[in-house]
Amino acid sequence: MQFALLKGDEPGDYISHTVWQSREAFMTWAQSDAFRQAHSARPTEGLVIGHPRAAFYESVLVEGASSVARV
């Protein structure tokens, strides 16, 4: 699993981006005690506007750092 918290240009504009081995692996985690514990605290005031929404995407192309041409 890989995690990144991305900050946009507008106040309160954040995206939590994770990469999982499979959707099943994510769903198993999302229904676990570890998930409930990780999401039990309220976010810092003013950090997040509104309730987070989940969106799912399937990879169609993956390139690693080793495949980037070096100049």
Secondary structure by P-SEA (a helix, b strand, c coil): cbbbbbbcccccccccccccccaaaaaaaaacaaaaaaacccccccccccbbbbbbbbbcccccccccccc
